[in-house]
C-alpha cells in the first residue's frame, strides 16, 4: 500500500525504497514483486523493469498480476501495441479480470482506438455490476435471488457470456451447490 501511495504522490524514490523493503521481507509475494517492478520502471527506466518482470513471468507464468504489471509498464512507456498483447493474454486466461479490462481501456484510448477503449471499460463495468448484484443477492436471499438479480444486472449492463461464466459459481454457492447444485438450477 505504501508503494502505491508514494507512486501516486510521484515520490518514486520512496516508492522504490518501500518496494525494495517489501521484497526483502517476502521475496515470494507476487504483489510485492509487481510493485517493485513498477517502481523500478520509474527509477531505472522501462527497459530494466520489463526485463525484471519478464523473468518473473517466465518463472511463474500462471501469476497474472505479473503480466498486468508488465502491461502497466508498457503503457507508461506508450508501447500500446505490446501492452494490448499482454492484456489479451491475461483476459484469455481470466475474461473478467477487472484490472486488466480497465487498463485495456486506457491502453486502447492511448492508441486512439476509442471504440475498443469504450468496450473494455463497459466490459469491466458489466462484470463489476453483475458481481456486485450477485454478491448482495447471494448473501441476502440464496441462489434463486442471486440468479434473479444477476439477470437484472446483465440486462442493465448488457453483459455477455464472460459475465455469465463468472455468475455461475456464485448462484450455485447460494443454493449450496456441492449437494444440490442441479436441483438449484432447476429451481431458478
LINFEN-V31138 format. One record per residue. N is the residue number from 1. SS is DSSP state (@ for helix, = for strand, . for the rest). OMEGA is omega in whole degrees, 0 to 359 (none if undefined). Layout:
BEGIN
N;SS;OMEGA + N;SS;OMEGA
END
This chain:
BEGIN
1;.;179 + 2;@;180 + 3;@;181 + 4;@;179 + 5;@;179 + 6;@;177 + 7;@;179 + 8;@;176 + 9;.;184 + 10;.;174 + 11;.;188 + 12;@;178 + 13;@;178 + 14;@;177 + 15;@;179 + 16;@;179 + 17;@;182 + 18;@;176 + 19;@;178 + 20;@;178 + 21;@;180 + 22;@;178 + 23;@;180 + 24;@;180 + 25;@;185 + 26;.;184 + 27;.;183 + 28;.;182 + 29;.;182 + 30;@;180 + 31;@;178 + 32;@;179 + 33;@;180 + 34;@;177 + 35;@;178 + 36;@;181 + 37;@;180 + 38;@;176 + 39;@;178 + 40;@;179 + 41;@;181 + 42;@;185 + 43;@;187 + 44;@;177 + 45;.;183 + 46;@;183 + 47;@;179 + 48;@;181 + 49;@;179 + 50;@;178 + 51;@;181 + 52;@;185 + 53;@;178 + 54;@;176 + 55;@;178 + 56;@;179 + 57;@;179 + 58;@;180 + 59;@;185 + 60;.;186 + 61;.;182 + 62;.;179 + 63;.;185 + 64;@;179 + 65;@;177 + 66;@;179 + 67;@;177 + 68;@;177 + 69;@;176 + 70;@;179 + 71;@;177 + 72;@;180 + 73;@;179 + 74;@;178 + 75;@;179 + 76;@;177 + 77;.;182 + 78;.;175 + 79;.;189 + 80;@;181 + 81;@;179 + 82;@;178 + 83;@;179 + 84;@;180 + 85;@;181 + 86;@;181 + 87;@;178 + 88;@;177 + 89;@;179 + 90;@;184 + 91;@;174 + 92;@;180 + 93;@;183 + 94;.;187 + 95;.;181 + 96;.;182 + 97;.;188 + 98;@;181 + 99;@;179 + 100;@;178 + 101;@;179 + 102;@;179 + 103;@;177 + 104;@;176 + 105;@;178 + 106;@;181 + 107;@;181 + 108;@;177 + 109;@;178 + 110;@;179 + 111;.;180 + 112;.;179 + 113;.;189 + 114;@;177 + 115;@;178 + 116;@;178 + 117;@;179 + 118;@;179 + 119;@;179 + 120;@;180 + 121;@;178 + 122;@;177 + 123;@;178 + 124;@;180 + 125;@;180 + 126;@;179 + 127;@;181 + 128;@;181 + 129;@;180 + 130;@;180 + 131;@;179 + 132;@;181 + 133;@;179 + 134;@;183 + 135;@;181 + 136;@;183 + 137;@;181 + 138;@;181 + 139;@;184 + 140;@;189 + 141;@;177 + 142;@;187 + 143;@;180 + 144;@;178 + 145;@;179 + 146;@;182 + 147;@;178 + 148;@;179 + 149;@;177 + 150;@;179 + 151;@;177 + 152;@;180 + 153;@;180 + 154;@;180 + 155;@;182 + 156;@;186 + 157;@;183 + 158;.;185 + 159;.;182 + 160;.;185 + 161;@;180 + 162;@;178 + 163;@;178 + 164;@;178 + 165;@;180 + 166;@;184 + 167;@;185 + 168;@;182 + 169;@;181 + 170;@;179 + 171;@;179 + 172;@;181 + 173;@;179 + 174;@;180 + 175;.;186 + 176;.;193 + 177;@;183 + 178;@;182 + 179;@;189 + 180;@;183 + 181;@;182 + 182;@;179 + 183;@;179 + 184;@;181 + 185;@;177 + 186;@;181 + 187;@;183 + 188;.;none
END
